[in-house]
Amino acid sequence: MAGAEEVEAVRKAIIELDEAHIGELVRKAVSGGASTKDIVEEGMRAGMTEVGRKYEEGEYYLAEFEISAQVMTKGLNVLKLIVPWESGGGETVVLATVKGDLHDMGKVLVGSLLTVSGYKVVDAGVDVAVEKIVDVVRKNGAKAVGLSLVLTQSAVEVGKVVEALKEAGLRDQVKVVIGGVAARQEIADKYGCDAYVQSAFDVVGVLGGLLEKSRSGPV
């Protein structure tokens, strides 16, 4: 592919947490003829996948994991500024850490992975009240909600969000996905969520499958 060497440099920069040079490397990849798709998939996403492997195997700690997401986000922002954004135009996804939970672990990474996969991501923040989540979903016409749970006691908030979406007449239009340290399949089952994801790197595939079924109609 055109610009293969430059795209590989982008991939390595993410793995090596090279925030200082990621912007320059993205520009070089564009100048070298690499397509937006190749830069995103073969460079950024491939780099983050390797970071995820290192994290899961204990070679990287949480700090490195989060820095790599920042590096990718910076590169992504540079790419958006200098070339037409070929990956855009996808459905809107709202991300939020539920009420009573101030942690942000993993949510930024999930947002970055969804963005490079073509979704429009609206990050509602942390410690987000149920009413605000519903309001953000409604205002943005979101097709999915990703809820982050880090504290065990946050599980009950998932049920409140699902019920509030039902009361607002939005539940049938929105997929609800949960993840995070405290998330479990049994929580998703108990409160009627559409999916539980164990790893941030599973979100894109799981959500894509759910939305594809929605486009195809009732099953």
N, C-alpha and C positions, 0 to 999 in steps of 0.2 A: 504494500500500500504506500501511497505517497506520504512522505514525512514520517516514515516508520521509526527512524532513529530519534527524531524529536518527540514523537509520542511516547517512546520508551523512556525518554528522559523525564517526561511528565509523570509517568508511572513510578519511576524511581524516586522522584522528589516527594511524592506522597508517602511512600514507604519510609523514606529517610527523614520525614518531617521537615522538609526544606521550605519553610514558609517564605524565606527571604528571596528565593529565586523562582518560585512557582509561576508568578506572573510573567516573568521574562521567558520561561520555558514554554508556557502556553503560546505566547506571541511567536516564538520561533517555530512551534509546531504549525501554526496557521500559515506563517510565511513559507514553511517547507511544503505546503500543499496538502496537509492533513485535513480531512473533513471534520466537521464538528462531531459527527457520530463517532469517528475513530478516536478523537481526542477524549471524548467522554467515556466511551466504552473500553477501549484498549488502553487508555492512559489512566483516567481518573477512577473508573469503576474497578478496573483490574488492580490498581494500586490499593484501593480500599479493601478489596477482597483479600489481598495478601496481608494487609494490616490486621484484618479480622482473624485470619489464620494464626498470625503471630500472637494476637491477644488471647485467643482461645487456647493456645498451647502454652501460655504463660511466658512467652518470650517478650511480649510488650505488656506494660501495665496500663491501667485506665488512663493515666495522664497522657501517654503516647497515643493511645486510642483516640482521645479527644482532640489532641493536637493535629493528628492526621486528618480528622474531619474539618478542622479549621483551614488546613492547607488546601484541601480539596475545594472548600467553599470559596476561598480566595481565588483559586484558579478558575473556578466556574464563573465567578463575577467578572474576571478579566475577559474570559471567553465571550460572555454575553455582550460586553462592550464593543468588541472588535469584529464580530461576525454575526450574520443572521442566525437566530437561534432555532436551529432545525428541530430540536427536541421538544419545543414548546407546544402549547395548545391542548394539553391533556386535561383531565378532570382535576377539580380542586379537592385537596385533602386538608382537613384541619387537624393540627396536632396540639395536644395539651397534656400537661401534668395535672392530675386531678386535685380537687380542693383538699387542703391540709397537707399537701406534699410539695416541698420546695426544691426537690431534686430535679436536675436537668440532664442526668446521665443518659446518653444514648439518643435523646430526642433530636438534638442538633444533627447527629449523624444520620438518623432516619430521614430527617428533612432534606439533607443534602443528597442522599441516595434517591429519594423520590423526585427531587428536582432534576437531577441528571437523567432520570428515566422519563421525563416529559410531563410530570405532574406540576400543577400550581400548588404550592404549599403555603398555608397560612398557619403560622405558629402563634397560638393564643397565649403561650407562656406557661408559667408554673403556678401552682396553688389557684387553679382556675375554677370559679364557681360554676355549678351546673347551668345556671341561667345564662352565663356568658358564653359557655360552649354552644348552647342551643342558638343563641343570638348570632354568634360568628358563623355557624353552619348556615343559618337562614340567609344572612346578608351576603354570603359568598357563594351560595348555591352549591355547597360542597356535596360531593358524592361519597365521601368517606370521612370517618373520624378515627384518629389514632390516639389512644389514651395510654399515658405512661404511668406505671405504678411502681414505686420504689419502696414505699412503706406498706407493711401488711394491712394496717387499718384503712388503707386507701381503697381496698376492694369494694366496700359498700358504696363508694362514690360512683363506681361503674354502673351499678344498678340504678342509681338516681339519674345518671345521664341517659341511659336507655329509656327509662320511664318518661323523662322529660321530653325526649325526642318523639315518643309516642303521643304524648299529650299535645305536642305542637304540630302533630300531623306530618312529621318529617321522617319517622323511623323507616318506613318502607322505601324511602328514597336514598337512605344513607347506610353505608356499611360501617359497622363498629368493630374496630380491631384493637386488641389490648396487647401490651408488651411491657417489659421492664423486670427488674429484679423480683418484685413481689407478684407479678402476674403468673397465672397458672391456667391450664386448660379447664380445670373445674370451675374457676371463677367465670371464665367465658361462658361455660355451659349454664351455670347457675343464673346468670343475669341476661342470657339471651344475646350474647355478642355473636358476631359473624365469624370471628377467628381470634386465635391466640398465636402470637409469634414469639419464638424463644430467642431468636437472634435478630438484630437490626438488619442483617443481610438477607433475611427471609421475607422482609416486608414487601419489597417490590414484587416478588413472584406471587405471594399470597394475595396481595391486594389486586394485582393484575388479573388473577383468576376469578376473584369475586366480582370485579367490575365487568369482566367479559361475560359472565353468566347473566348479569343484570341486563347487558345490552342484548343478549340473546332472548330475553324474556323469561317467564316463569319456567322452572324445571320440574 
